Amino acid sequence: MNTSDALNQRRELPSPAWRSAGETAASGLGALVVGIGLLLQLLFRGFAASDSWIFGLLVTKPLIDLTWHWPFFDFGVQEVNAQTIVGLIALSLNLILLIQRPWDHRIPRITLIFLAFASFSVLCTPTAEGFNELLRLLTGATFFYSAGSLLAKEKQFDRFAKVLVVVVSIPVLLSFLQLAGAINYYYWDWIGGGAVGRVSGTYPTPLSLVYLLIYSCPLAFYLSTEKKHSPSTRFCGRVFLVVASIALIFTYHRAGYITIVLQGLLWVYLTRGKKAAGALLIVVGLIVVLSFGSLATLFGGGQVTTDSGVVDDEFLRGRGFQWFLFLNSYVSSGPFHWIFGNGGSVIPDLDPKLTYVLSPEEPHSDFIRILHAYGIVGLVGYLTIFGLFIKRALRLLSCKNEFARDVGRIMLPVLLAVLLLSITTEPMRYPSGVWYLFALGSTLFCVGNCNGHVVAVGESSVRP
């Protein structure tokens, strides 16, 4: 039982009286725009010289996202709320910064090329949904050229990690209020033959909370295990990990379970070695054995139970059929769209007889979504960026600079999580996922000295 459609119901259109008042007020709109433009001109130079707004936007994003169910008005198919307004502000400031202040020469241009092709795809096949997706992508990806100079400073990065973990604690605690019945669930599902509320931290779906955890948990690992942090910081980091893990259990998100556990195993392997990772794996195995009954109920559905295989409505709870539909839509769109995509992840003219389609707007795989929306060029561009992130994070592990090694150790679990979740979900469709991936990815290239000299893109971190 999925009530996401009900959650997306929009408010009624404004009354004629309200529209009349709006038309009357429109006469002064030009003067207002000019005034705002002059004010922004005075402020832009200050924004270009300061990184404080970047820090503020990044650490408050989880709180801004909590306002998703309070829309101000509708614009086409888009509900305009605080998320929308803050996103547009972030995009505007990032673009201004991109123009006015040259970015660090070590940051590759491939992201700009990817964004240019994505924009071209949407312009060639314009749809309201496609523009919405593109704006979310542009807003987050442009942090790649603004956030690195801030987060590459160790003190600023530590401050960012601490504040973000504290902020993410708020939706985590709201999840416990949902469990206690003090706050309504926003997402219900059929589990074990009955309707069960899934905690989401009051976000529209549990995925929103899971996406925050795949970024905040590696930061909490860093805060709770590095000896350079104070005892109180290490203690708070451990408390967050325990509380967040409990909240994660009641999201009933199976891919989330696997992903966060693998993040922890990878962190222990990178920081404590094979033996410690092996010991943790044994503990995880014992927990799985002791929880076998509950896990069997949770993981028991969604497998292939008929002869029709991956393209029926049983495989991965319908995801296999969803993948088939979007790949079929992509293949049938023609050679031009094979290269440049369809401008968005919406299947046009879907057969209404297909009653068990999960959604005509969600492929339930980020790789398929990007392929469908931006074509093979877009998918190759995205995978190239992702490969550069992995390559750079691995190189940082061999640095003599301790903070550079820490950044590499944090990013590898993040990249692992995004990669795994991209198979059955769409982390790059959600604004927070894009913001933090590219902001932290920027840090990889701006972190500074490695083995006593600045490492440029494509240069080995090991001296000859």
QUIDA-V942691 format. One record per pair of residues at least 24 apart in sequence whose C-alpha atoms are under 7 Angstrom apart, sorted by sequence separation. I is the first residue (numbers start at 1). J is the second residue. D is the distance in whole Angstrom. If there is no record, write none. Layout:
i=I j=J d=D
i=I j=J d=D
This chain:
i=175 j=199 d=5
i=217 j=241 d=7
i=345 j=369 d=6
i=175 j=200 d=6
i=175 j=201 d=4
i=174 j=201 d=5
i=345 j=372 d=6
i=174 j=202 d=7
i=344 j=372 d=7
i=345 j=373 d=5
i=172 j=201 d=6
i=344 j=373 d=4
i=171 j=201 d=4
i=341 j=371 d=7
i=342 j=372 d=6
i=343 j=373 d=5
i=171 j=202 d=7
i=341 j=372 d=5
i=342 j=373 d=5
i=343 j=374 d=6
i=341 j=373 d=5
i=342 j=374 d=6
i=341 j=374 d=4
i=340 j=374 d=5
i=341 j=375 d=4
i=322 j=357 d=7
i=340 j=375 d=4
i=322 j=358 d=7
i=339 j=375 d=5
i=340 j=376 d=7
i=326 j=363 d=6
i=338 j=375 d=5
i=339 j=376 d=5
i=340 j=377 d=6
i=407 j=444 d=7
i=337 j=375 d=6
i=338 j=376 d=6
i=339 j=377 d=6
i=318 j=358 d=7
i=323 j=363 d=6
i=322 j=363 d=6
i=103 j=145 d=6
i=330 j=372 d=5
i=313 j=356 d=7
i=404 j=447 d=6
i=206 j=251 d=6
i=319 j=364 d=6
i=210 j=256 d=6
i=214 j=260 d=7
i=326 j=372 d=7
i=91 j=138 d=7
i=98 j=145 d=7
i=91 j=139 d=5
i=94 j=142 d=6
i=401 j=449 d=7
i=48 j=97 d=6
i=90 j=139 d=6
i=94 j=143 d=7
i=401 j=450 d=5
i=400 j=450 d=6
i=401 j=451 d=6
i=77 j=128 d=7
i=165 j=216 d=6
i=199 j=250 d=6
i=200 j=251 d=6
i=393 j=444 d=6
i=399 j=450 d=5
i=400 j=451 d=5
i=48 j=100 d=7
i=87 j=139 d=6
i=94 j=146 d=7
i=198 j=250 d=6
i=199 j=251 d=5
i=389 j=441 d=6
i=392 j=444 d=7
i=399 j=451 d=6
i=48 j=101 d=7
i=198 j=251 d=5
i=198 j=252 d=6
i=165 j=220 d=7
i=367 j=422 d=6
i=366 j=422 d=5
i=367 j=423 d=7
i=365 j=422 d=5
i=366 j=423 d=7
i=161 j=219 d=6
i=365 j=423 d=5
i=365 j=424 d=5
i=366 j=425 d=6
i=364 j=424 d=5
i=365 j=425 d=5
i=366 j=426 d=4
i=364 j=425 d=5
i=365 j=426 d=6
i=366 j=427 d=7
i=364 j=426 d=6
i=366 j=428 d=7
i=399 j=461 d=7
i=395 j=461 d=6
i=176 j=247 d=7
i=172 j=244 d=6
i=175 j=247 d=6
i=172 j=247 d=6
i=54 j=147 d=6
i=51 j=150 d=6
i=59 j=160 d=7
i=59 j=163 d=7
i=59 j=164 d=5
i=62 j=167 d=7
i=192 j=297 d=6
i=62 j=168 d=6
i=192 j=298 d=7
i=191 j=298 d=7
i=66 j=202 d=7
i=66 j=203 d=6
i=270 j=409 d=7
i=267 j=409 d=7
i=267 j=413 d=7
i=266 j=413 d=6
i=263 j=413 d=5
i=263 j=417 d=7
i=259 j=417 d=6
i=259 j=420 d=7
i=255 j=421 d=7
i=4 j=187 d=7
i=3 j=187 d=7
i=3 j=188 d=7
i=2 j=188 d=6
i=1 j=188 d=6
i=2 j=189 d=6
i=1 j=189 d=5
i=1 j=190 d=5
i=219 j=410 d=7
i=218 j=410 d=6
i=1 j=195 d=7
i=218 j=413 d=7
i=218 j=414 d=7
i=215 j=414 d=6
i=214 j=414 d=6
i=214 j=417 d=6
i=130 j=343 d=5
i=130 j=344 d=4
i=129 j=344 d=6
i=211 j=427 d=7
i=125 j=342 d=6
i=126 j=343 d=6
i=125 j=343 d=5
i=121 j=340 d=5
i=121 j=341 d=6
i=121 j=342 d=7
i=122 j=343 d=4
i=121 j=343 d=5
i=122 j=344 d=7
i=211 j=433 d=6
i=154 j=403 d=7
i=121 j=374 d=6
i=118 j=374 d=5
i=118 j=378 d=6
i=117 j=378 d=7
i=114 j=378 d=6
i=114 j=381 d=5
i=114 j=382 d=7
i=111 j=385 d=7
i=110 j=385 d=7
i=140 j=431 d=6
i=148 j=439 d=6
i=152 j=443 d=5
i=143 j=435 d=7
i=147 j=439 d=5
i=151 j=443 d=6
i=141 j=434 d=6
i=140 j=434 d=5
i=141 j=435 d=7
i=144 j=438 d=5
i=148 j=442 d=5
i=152 j=446 d=6
i=136 j=431 d=6
i=140 j=435 d=4
i=143 j=438 d=6
i=144 j=439 d=5
i=147 j=442 d=6
i=148 j=443 d=4
i=152 j=447 d=4
i=133 j=429 d=7
i=143 j=439 d=5
i=137 j=434 d=7
i=141 j=438 d=6
i=144 j=441 d=7
i=145 j=442 d=7
i=149 j=446 d=6
i=140 j=438 d=7
i=144 j=442 d=5
i=148 j=446 d=6
i=107 j=442 d=7
i=107 j=445 d=6
i=106 j=445 d=6
i=106 j=446 d=7
i=106 j=456 d=5
i=106 j=457 d=5
i=61 j=432 d=7
